[in-house]
Amino acid sequence: MFIRTKSINKIAAISERVKVVQGGTSAGKTFAILCLLINKAAKNKGIEISVVSESIPHLKRGALKDFLKIMKITKRFNPESYHKTDRKYTFSNGSYIEFFSPESILGARRNILYVNECNNISFSDYHQLAIRTDGEIYLDYNPSFEFWVHKNVVADSGFIILTYKDNNALSDVIIKEIEKSIFKAYHNPKGDLTDEKNIKSSYWANWWTVYGLGQVGSLDGVIFGDFKSVQNFPADCK
């Protein structure tokens, strides 16, 4: 099945203006949100929708590529309606979906905003986009680490966590590949995953936490983990 119906239904059920979609790998976040946006644009006249990501190359490899794939497979795509240079698709009712990076059209206004992999842009850029959006806002990301969404947005938003299990279009091959990591991470995958003694590999344990369970992990490759700041440099340190 092509359309990720479980992911779509869960996101569609969020009633708040700002919809935060945290999730692991292959959870169908981008596909699901784009399906909802395409449906809104097709059914409502004159809706202005912006899809934003960190850079144009990132959009072309991700959200824009998925958008065009969905439009073509669902037989909605009209080549004459798509302006390739502006990365803008205009529907017959006047609604449109545009794709850009924050530095491109930061001052423009819109009805609906979708920031794809929002952990890759700054809170300042998000805020500038949000105050120029009079309708719904969708944010998605892999929770590799805690960032501005957790500190400044989640408390006043609709929030859900999706995992690969919510993507009913996922093949068994990919599911098995994802689930291999839990056996690399823990001595006993069915035991207490929070018990440090059960952790076989801290790298794979963090990977499973973030990409398997959709929970907040820690940055790969950091030298220092938990730490606290002090007022003065300790006298016994060099």
N, C-alpha and C positions, 0 to 999 in steps of 0.2 A: 504494500500500500504506500502511496506517495505522500499523502498529506498526514502530518503529525497530529491526529485528532485529539489525543490525550493532552498534549502540551497546549494546543489551541484552546480547548475547553477550560483548562485550569487558568490560563492567562485571561481569557474572556470573562471569567467569573470575578475578576478583581474590579471592585466598584470605585475605588479611589481615583482621583485625577492622575496622580503619579503612580505608576505600576513598576515595581522593582522586581526583576526576574533574575534571581541568582541561580546558577546551575553548573553542573559538571559537563564533561565532554559529551558530545553527541546527544544532548538532551533535546535538541530540536528547537531551541530558543529562538534563533533568528528566523527559521522557516515559519514557526508558529506566529510570531509577531507580524511578519510580512504578509502572511495569509490574512490576518485580521485587518491589516491596513489596506490591502488590495480590496477586500470586501467592503470596507467603509468608503473607499474612494469610488467604487463602482456603484454603490447604492445611494450616495448622497451628492447632491450638486455642489460644485464649487468648493470642495474641501481641499485645503492646502496642507500637504503632509511633507515633512522633511525627515530624511534618514541621514544621520550624521555618524561619522566614524573618524578615527584619528588622522587618516590621510586618504587621498584619492586612490593610491595603489591598494590600500587595505580594503577600501570599499569595493574596488573592482574584483578583488580576490574573494570577497565575502558577501556582504549584504546585496550589492548590486547584481552579482552573479546569481545569487539565489533568487532575487526578485525576477530576473529575466527568465530563469528556469521555471519558476512557478507560473508565470504568465504564459509561457509557451506550452507547457504540459497541460494546463487547464484551458488551452485554446482561447485565451483572452488577448494575446499579444497581437497588436497591429503595428507593423514597422513604421508606418507613417505617423504614428502617435508618439514615437520615441525620438527625442532629440539627443543624439549620442554625445555631442560636444558638451551640452549642459547637464547631461545625465538626468534628464527629466522626462517622465512619461505622463502625457495628458490624456485623460479618459474622455469619452464622447460627451459626458455631462459637464465637462469643464473642471472636474477635480484633477489634481495632479499629485504625483509622488516624485520628489527630487532627492538627489543624493549629493552630499558635499561634506567637506571637512570643515572644522570650526573656523579656520582663518579665511575661508572663501566668502561666505555670505553671513557673517556673524550678526549683522544688523537687521537682517530681514525678519519679517513676522510670518506666523503660520498658525494653523488650527491644531495640528497634531505633530508631536515631535517624537522621534525614536532615535536614541543614542545607542548604537551598537558597540558592545565591548567598551562601556563607558569608563572603565578603570584606566583606559589609555588616554583620556583627556583630563584636563584640569577642572577643579570645581569652579573656578572663575569662568571658564568657557561654558560649562554646563549652566551656570547661573544666568549668564548673558542670553543663552538660548531659551532657558525656561521662562524668563520674564517677558520674552517675545512670543510666547505660545499661549493661546487663550483656551486651549482644550487639553486633551489627554497627553501625557508624557510616558513613554516606555523606556526603561533602562534595562540593559542586560549585561552580564559579565560572568566570567569564571572567577570564583573567589580565591585567587592565589594568595591574597593578603587583604588585610583590612584597609579601606581607603575612605574617601570623602562620602560615599554613599552611606556607609555604616554610621559615620559620625554626624552627617548633616541632613540626610534625606529619609532614611528608613522609618524613623519615628513617626513621620507624618504621611506615610505612603502605604499603599497596598504592597505586600511583600510575599513572594512565594519562592520555594526552592524546587527546581526541576532536576532530574537525573536522567541517565540513559534509559531507565525503566519507563519514563514517561514518553519516550519516542517509539511509538508502535510501528514506525517505518524502518527501524534499525534492523540490519541483517544479523543473523546468528553468529556470523564470522566476527563482526565488530564487537558484539556483546561478549563473546568469549575472549577476545583480545583485551577488552577493558577489564574483565574480571580476573585475568591473569595476574594483574598487579597486586591483588589482595593476598595472593599466595607468596608473592615476592616480599610483601610488606610485613607479614606477621607469621610467627611460628604456628599459631593456632587461629586461623581466620574466623572460626566460630566462637572464639573466646572473647575476653575483654579487650577491645581494641584501644582502650585508653591506658591500659597497663603497659608501662615502659618495658617491663620484662618480656612482654609478648611481641615487642617490635623487633623484627629481624633486620629491616632496613629503614632508616629514618627517611631516606629519599622516597622510597615507594610508599611508606606510610603517609607521607605528606601528599604524594600524588593521588593516592586512593581517597584521602580526605577531601581534596579539592575536586578532582575530576570524576571520581566514582560516586562520592556521596553528596557533592555540591556544597560542602561546608567550607568555612574559611580556613585556609592553611597559612603557610609562611612562604616567603620568597625563596625560590631555589637558589642555592649558591651563596646565601648569606653566611658570613663568618660568625657573627654574633646573633644569638637568639634573643631571649628575654633579657632586658637590661633596665636599669633605672638611672636617671640623671642625678647628679649631686651638685651642691652649691660651689664647693671648692675642690681643687685637684688634691687627691689624697697624698699625704706627705710620704707614705711608704711606696709610692709608685714612681716609675721612671719612664 
